[in-house]
Every structure is written in C-alpha cells, then in structure tokens.
Amino acid sequence: MPLILDSSPSPSPPPSSIESSPATLRRRERNEADVVIVGAGILGTSLAVTLARQGRSVILLEKSLKEPDRIVGELLQPGGVRALNELGLRECLEDIDAIRVKGYEVIYYGTEVHIPYPANAAGDDNGRRRGGSSGAFDGENPGVGATEEKPLLRRPEGRSFHHGRFIQQLRLAAMREENISLIERTVTGTVKNDWTGQVVGVEAENPKNNGSSNSSSSARDAYFGQLTVLADGYASRFRKEFISHAPVSKSKFYGLELIDADLPHELHGHVILGDGAPVLLYQIGTRETRALVDVRDGTSTASVANGGVKGHLRNVVLPSLPKCVQPSFERALDEGKLRSMPNSWLPPSTQQVPGMVLLGDAMNMRHPLTGGGMTVAFNDVLTLRDLLSPENIPDLGDTAAVKRQMRRFHWRRKNLTSVINILAQALYSLFAAEDPQLKVLQRGCFRYFQRGGSCIDGPVGLLAGIIRQPFVLFYHFFAVALLAIWLTLCDSPVWRLPLTLLESSGVFWKACVVIFPFIFSEMRS
C-alpha cells in the first residue's frame, strides 16, 4: 500500500473505484506492475508520473521518504524549467520559496561581468512574442513595455530552491496519480530469470524494521515489473553490476548555507574566480544563499596541519569573496554546518540487460559547476515519454523492442546532454586552472565574456540547456582559446615573440587536451 510522506500533507484520497481497480489490486496484493522504478528522486519520480499518465501501472520504491537534505540539485536551468512544464509538473515549483534566476555574474580577481540568459535564444516566432500573448513557457521573463504593435524579446529564467522541498513536491505529485504506488523500501538487489538473464524485478526490505526478525515486516519483499528502472542516484549500488566503468571524482564541493547574504547581483548565480578553485553563490530561498566551494583532493591549504577544510575556507576562500558576502560567509563558517558532495564524471552508456535500464546519475554524471543535472534528467524523461509510449511500445515485456528504443534514447539525447556534459567538464578545467596554460585559457574565457553579445549569449545559452547544438560549443570553446592566444601575443614584447609563439602552441594543445577526451567519451556507445 502506498506510504504517506513524512511531515507532508496527505493528498486527497482516491475514489473507491480506483482502490478496487485491477492495476491497483495487482500492485497492492501481488507487488506487480508494468514498471518498477528504484529511486524517488528527480528522474525516478518524474518518470513515474509521466509513465502513469500514459496508463502504465508503476511501483516507485524509495529507501527514505523523509525530505532529503543535499547541497546540490538546487538550481534548475531554463531548459529544465521548460521540460518540467512540458511534463505537466510546473506546479512542483510552487510553494517552496523558489527564486527566479536570470543569469550569472562572473567575478574574476574582483572584476565583474554580467551574463544574463539570452533573449531570442529559444523562442518560436524567432524568439519574439506579442505583449498580449500567454504562450511562453513558464520560467520565462515576458519583459516590460510590450504592446500589440511592439514585439518583445523573451528572456528565459531558471529557478533555484531547497532541493528537499522540490523533491517532496514531486513525490506528492506522484502520490496523486492513481497508477502509482509510492513505497518506502530499501532495494537490495535485482531479481533475474535464471534461464534468460532477464531482470524481472527487485528485492527490497522495509527500512523501518531495524533488523528485527520477530516482525512480519522484516521479511524481504519482491516487486515485479515488465521493465525495471534503476535510478538510485550518484551513489548507485547497482552501477558496478551493469556498467563497466566507474565515476571519476577529483574534487568535492563543500557547502554552506548563508543567511541574509548581500549578493552583488540579486536573482543571479555568482561564480568567483581567482587563484584557487571556483566558488559558487546562489539564492535558494528568500533569506538563504548557498555557497559551494570546490576543493581538489590533496589541496595543501586544506590539510590537517593547516586547519583542514575549514581552515582553507577561512584563510584562503573568505578573503577572495566580495566584501559584501564575507560577513554572512564567516557567520555560516562559525556555525559549523559544513557538508560535502563529490564532484563526479561518468560518461553515458547503453545497457543491453533485458528488462532493465539504468538512468539518471546512476548512468551519467558531470561536474555540478554548471548546474545541468536536473535539466538533463527532465529532458531525458521527455525523450523516454516518446520512445516508451504505448503507441511505440504497447507491451513493455517486449524486451527486444525496449532495447531498440533505449539505443535510440542514447543517441537522441546527445544534442542536449553532450553539450551539458562536455561544457561542465571543460569549463571546470578552465575555472579551476592549476597550470600556466590553463590560467591563460581562464583569462581568455573571462575576456571573451567581457566582449558581450554573442560571446555571452552563446555560452550561457548552452549552459542553460537552451542552445542544443554541439558544434556551437566547439566553436565558442576554440574561440576562447584563440582569444587567449591573441592576448598572450599582444602582451609579449617583440624580442620575446618566438618564445611566446611556442608557448601559444602549448596553450592551443592544452585546449585540445581539455575538450577532446570528453567529446570522444560522448561518441562512444
């Protein structure tokens, strides 16, 4: 029987006819459904709702229905807001004190550049909309001063929020669906057909039995579906079983929650660049601001001898922040609630195990610097909504048909996800520059942003999930590299020009070394 979320109001009870429907009885009495989804997070919950609205019977399993408390997954880019709207889940952004996000402010050694989300980057009708029109997707800023005669340019917006509040809203949306049973269980393994190797479901145990063997609830349950979706997040317990390569993590984000922080530019994310790794600042509530500090493994100033990570934050990071932010950052540091998350890279892959698919962060991760994870997840659900629709796959038990559609899924998602994956990794390499060549590229990147126009509209449109053309990313990345080389040549005295040309070739080679491995990883199947 579906469980009610802890500390959340119960949705309206379903009609009695629903309680006695064959699909409901099958889920409740026999633990059987069309689809079993493991993980009621961003992707798992939205996919459950989407499939349920297509008439599929869904069992959604989650190890804990308490509100999650995480320091990432708090910024939804405009491309994610659009996907959320298309999935019919826009209401999940309501009543959680979500903050509008209009773009970014990049601060490079104290010099600021304003990077708004681009107008006319994603709209139909060439991005122009009449003042009286109401057709813009939610999350867009309709602008001001529009009239029937005067068209206006659309500027999309993102949203930032407390991750846990947003997850609870998604789960409530799932609980309102008659075709979903949301159940609190810890999944311990998959159930396979011994003859064919097909995954037919999962084994799970009740996390509330506390190991007691005297209660009937201590027995393990099995849940069966024609299709099993494993979406159990970045720390997936199933990844090793079904994917040959492991995530690579070379740094962590350490997070603080600042209260009443005075940000340089309200309603914008902030990226602070200097001698160390990047620092992110963005509001997650009316009074709360998230500070994320990237700390690479082995950072000497974060060693125990130097006071650990807190010593690094106080002695290195705090002085590099804008003066207006320093008081709230120091107060949060003094309160001592410091949490961390690994920053991982895991290229996407297809799985050929019949009856099962691995999705979300369990299958594909990128550095959270660009805040693209949820945008990827919601757009993946949109793609799956089409590929796995009853019109395309009447019977999810047809494993050959499902595998064909999942191969199509792997390539169809590339226009968006390859852009977000490659951009996140390449941009982090530049923003966390550790050698002279990367520092040259970092400076070139900032000077590129300062040029304005298409030099900011293109990159931020890619980051926002609005521009979905990998070649545009390739173009801007090497435009940054060439500008960095040009600036180096301009700064060089004539007598040093031969050596500078040699150094410039090294910078170009470094740019290739940064981006091409990630491009090749996206080209693999």
N, C-alpha and C positions, 0 to 999 in steps of 0.2 A: 504494500500500500504506500502511496506517495507520502513522504515526510514533509512537515512544515518547517520552513526556515527558522532557525533560532533568532529570536529578537526581531522578527519581521512580522507584519500583519498577515493573517491568512487571507488568500484570495477568496472571492465568492465561491461557495460550494457549487460544484457542477450539478446539473439536473440529474434526477434519479435515473432517467433513461440512459445517461452516459455511464453511470455506475454499473448498469447491467448490460452494457454493450459487449458483444463478443470479444472485441480487441482489449477492452479494459479487463474483463474477466481473465483473459489469456495472460495478460501481464501480471495481474494480481495473484492468480491461483497457480499458474504454471511457470511464471517468470520467463515468458516467451514474448517476443516482439519481432517486428520487421528489422529493427535496428537496435543494437546495444551500443551506447556511447559511454566511454570511460573518461570522466573529467568534465565537470560542470563549470568550466572557465569560459574565457572569451569565445573560443571556437566551438567547443563542445556544446555549450548552451545555445548559441545562435544557430548552430547546425541542427540541433534537436528541434527547435521551434520551426525552422524552415522546412524540415522533412515532415514534421507533424502537420503543418498547414497544407502539405501536398497529399495528406491522407495516410501517411505512414504511421505505424504504431512504433513508439520509441520508448526504450528504457534508458534513463540517464542516471549514471552512477557517479557519486562524488564522495570522497573519503570524509569530508567535513563540510557541513552546510553553514558553519559559522562564517561571519563576514571575514574575508581574507584581509590581511594587513601586509601589503607589499609596497616597495618603494619604486617599482617600475610599472608599466602599463597604466600610466596616468595621463597620457597625452594622446588624443585621437586626432590625427591629421585630417584635413578637409576631405581627402579621398576616402577616409574611413567613415566620416560623418555621412558622406553621400551613400556609401554602401549600407550603412546602418539604416538609413532612410529607405533605401530600396528593399531592404529585408523586412520593412514594416516594424522596426524596433526603435524608432526615433524617440518614443516616449521613455525609453530607459535612461535618457539623458536628463529627464525632468526630475525635480525634487531631490537632487543630490548636490546642490550648490556648485554645479559645473560652471567653469569660467570660459568665456569666449577667448579664443586665441587668434590674433590677427596676423601673426608673423613672428619674426625673430629680430633680436638685437645682438649683433656680434661685437664683442669688445676685445680688441687686440692691443695689448700693452697700454690700456687706458683710452684708446681711440675707438669711437663707436661708429657702427654703420647700421642703418635701419634697413631691414629686409622684410617688407610686407608680402603676404601671399599675393600672387599676381592676379590682376584683373584680366579678364578676357583670355583665361588660360584653359577653361574647361567648359565654357558655355556653349549651348547650341545657339543658333542665330548669330554666330560669330562672337558669342560672349556678350551680346547686348540685349537688354531687356527693357521693355517699356515700363514706365513708372507704375502703371496700374496693374501690371501682371503679378500673378501669385504663383508662378510655376517654378521658381527657383528651388533647388533642393535645400532642405534645412541645413543650417550651418553656414549659409552664405549671407554676407552683408549686402542688402539691396542698395546701399548707397543713399545719398540725400540729393535733394534738388531735382528729382526726376519729374518730368511732365509727359503728357501724351505725345508731345511733339519732340521732346528731347530724350533720346535713349540714354541709358547709363551703362557704365562698365560694372560688371559683377566682381566682387572680391570675396572669395570663399573664406570660411573661417573653420578653425578646428575647435576642439573642446578639451579642457583639462579638468581633472576631478580626482577625488579619492578613489583609488582602484576598487577597494572593497565595496563601496557604495554602489558603484556601477555594476559590479558582478551580482550583487543582491537584486538589483533591478532586473537584470537579465534572467536570473533564476525565478523571480516572481512571474515574469512573462512566460517562462516555460511551465510553471505550475498552473497557469491559467489555460493551458492548452489541454483539451480533452484527450488527445492522443499521446500524451507524455506522462510517464511515471518517473518522478524525480526521487531517487532513493539514496540514502546515506549509507554507503558501504565502501569498505576498503578492498579494492580489487587486488588479488594476489597472483593471478595467472590466467592464461587463456585455456580454453577447452578445445581440443582438436579431435578430428576424426582420425583414428589410428590408421585407417587404410589409405585415406586420400591426403592427409595432412591439412585438410581444410579447417580453418578456425570456425567453430560453431557457437562460441560464446565465451564467457569468462567465469572464473571462480571468484568469490568475494566473501568477506566476513564482516560482521557487524562491529564497527569500531567502538561501540559503547558497551560491549560485553566484558571489557577489561580482562580478557583472558580467562574468564570464568567458564568452567566446564560443567557447572551444575545447571546452567540456564539453557533452555531450548534455543535461545538466540545465539549461543556460542557455536552452533554448528555452521559449517560453511554452506553458503548458497551458491547455486549456479544459475546464470542468466543466459538465455539463448536467443540468438537473432540470426536472420539470414545474412546480415552484414554486421561486423563488429568494427567500431571506430575507436581507435586508441588516441586520445587527445589529452594525455595526462601531464602536459607541460614540460618545462625546461629540465626538470629532474626526473624524466620518464623512467619508470622501472622496466619498460618493455623495449626501449630503443636498442639495447645491445642484442636482443633476440632477433630483431628484424632488420636492423641497419648495420652495415659492415663498418662504417666509420663513426668515430666518436666526436663530440663537440670539442673545440679548441678554445680555451679560456686563458688569456694572458693578463687580465686585469679585473678589478672589481669596482663597482660603483658603491660608494659609501654615502648613505642618505641621511639628511637631517630635515626636520620639519620646522621651518622658521615661522614665527608668529608676528604678524603685523610688519612684515618686511617692506621697506621702501625701495621698490624696484625702479631702475632708471626709466623704463618704458612700460607702462601698465598694459595688460592684455597681450603681452608678448613673451615668448620664451627668450631666455638670455644664455648666450654661450660666451664664457670668459676664457680667453686665450692668453698665454704668457709663457714663462719658462717651463712650467710643468704641464701635466695632462689637463684636458679641458674640465671646466666646471659648468654645470647646467643649473639654471634657476628658472622656475615657472610656478605660477599660482596653481593650487589645487583646490582652493576654496576662498571664500571672501576674506578670511584672515590668514589662511595657511599658504605658505610657499614651500615648494620642495627644492632643496639643494642637493645635487648629485655631484660627487667629486670622484673622478676616475683616478684610481691608484693602481699602478702597474705592479705586478709581482716583483718582489726584490727591490722596491724603491728604498733607497738608503735612508732618506729622511723619515720613513715610516717604520724604521727598525725599532726594536725594543729599547736599544740604547738611546734612541732619540725621542722616546716617549710614545712609541707605537703610532698607530694611525691617528689618534687624537693629537699627538704631538705634531705630526705632519700637517694636520688641518689647522692647528693653531699657529704654528711657526712659519709655514710655507703658503698655505692656501688663503688664510684670513687676510694677510696684508695685500694679497693680489686682487681682492674683491673690490668693487666700487665702494667708496666711503659710505654711501647711504645704506648699503646692505650689511656692513660689518657689525653694527650693534646687534641686530637680530641673529646673525650667524653665530656670534660669540655667545649670546644667551642660550641658543639651542645647543651649542657645544658644551656649555657648562652644565646643562640639564642632563647630559649624558646618554640620551636615547639615540644611539648611533647604530644603524643597521646596514647590512651589505647584501649585494647580489652579484654573482659572477657575470661578466660580460662575455658571452659565448658566440662562437661562429660555427654553424653547422649547415653546410650546403644541402640543398634539397635532393631528394632521391625518390625513385619509384619503388614500390614494393610489389612483389609478384606472389605473395602468400594468398591463396584463395580464401575468401570470406573475411578478410581483414584489411584495413587501411590505417596507416599511421599519419596523423595530421597535426597541424599547429606547431608549437615549439618542440614537440617531441620529434618532429620530422625536419624542421628548418628554423634556424635562428640566425640573427645578425646582431651586431653591436647596437645597443639601445640608444646610442647617441642621437640618432635622427628620429626616434620615436615612431618607427614604422611598423612595429609588431602587430598592433591591433588592426591597422589598416590592411596589412597582408591577410590577417585572419578573416575579417569580414568580407573581403573581396574573394578569398578562397571559397567561402560559403556561398557567395553569389554564383561562382563558377560551378560549384557542385550542385546547386539548386537546378541548374540547367542540365548538366551531364547525367545526374542520377534521378531526374524527374520520372514520374510514372509513364510519361509518353516515350521516353528514351529507354528506360529500364522498367518494364512492367513488373518483373519479378527479380528482386534483389538476390534471390537464391541462384540466379544465373551467373555464376562466378566468372565465366569467360567473358560475358558482356560487361560485367563490372570492371574487370581488369582492363578491358579495352578502353573504357571510359576514364579510368584512372591514369592510363598512359596519356590520353588526350588532356586530362587535367594537368599533368606535369608540364606539358608544353604550352597549354593555353594560358596558364598563369604567368608565363615568363615576361610578357610585356610590362607588367607591373612589378612582380616580385623580384625579377632580376635587377631592375632599376633600383629598388629599395635595398636589396641585399648588397649589391656592389657599391652603391653610394654610401651606405653606412660604414662598410669596411674601409673604403678608400678615404672617406672624409675623416674617419678616426685616425688613420695613419698620418694624415696631414696635421690634424688638430693636436695630436699627441706626439708631435715630431720629436725624435730623440737624436737625430744626427744632422750635420750641417746641410746635407742635400734636402732632407725633409723640411728643415727650417726655411730654406729658400722657397720650397713649394708652399709652405704655410703662408709666408709673406705674400707670395704671388696670389694665393687664394683670396686673402683679405683685400689686396689691391684690386683684384678682379671684381669683388663685391662693391668696392667704392666707385667703380665706373657706372654703376646703376643700370637702368634699362634692362635689356635682355641678359645682361651679366648677372643680375639677381633674379629676374623673372624665371629664367630657365632653370637654374639650380634649385631655387626654392619650390618651383612647380614640380620638379622631380621628387624632391623630399616630401612634398605634401601629398604625393600619390595622385596628382592631377595630370601631369605630363607622363605618358606611359610609352615612351619611345627610347629604347636603349641607346640608339645612335645619338640622341640629344645628350645623354650622359657622357658618352665617349667624346663628343665634340667639346663640351664645356670643360671636361677634365683636362684635355690636352691644350685647350685654350689657356687654362690656368698655368699649365706647365710652360707654355711658350711665353706667356707674360712674365712668369717668374725668371725665365732665362733672359728675357729682354731687360728687365730691371737690373739683373746682375751685370749684364754687359754695360748698361748705362752708368752704373756706379763704379765701374772699373776704370782706373787711369789707363791711358794709351799704352804705356810701357808694359803694363801687366796683361794686355789683351790676349796674347797667346795662351797664357796660363788660365785666364778666365774662360776662354773658349773650351779648353779641356775640362774645366770644372763644370761648364754648362752642359757638355755632353754627358757628364756624370749625373747631372740633375735630370736630364731627359731619360736616361737609363733608369734612374730611380723611379720616375713616374711610371715607366713601363712595368717595373718590378712590383710596384704597388697595385696596379689595377688588373694586369693581365691574368694573374692566378685566379682572381675572383671571377673574371669573365669566363675562363676555361672551366671553372667549377660549375658555372651555370649552364654550360653547354653539354655537360655530361648527362646521361640518362639514368 
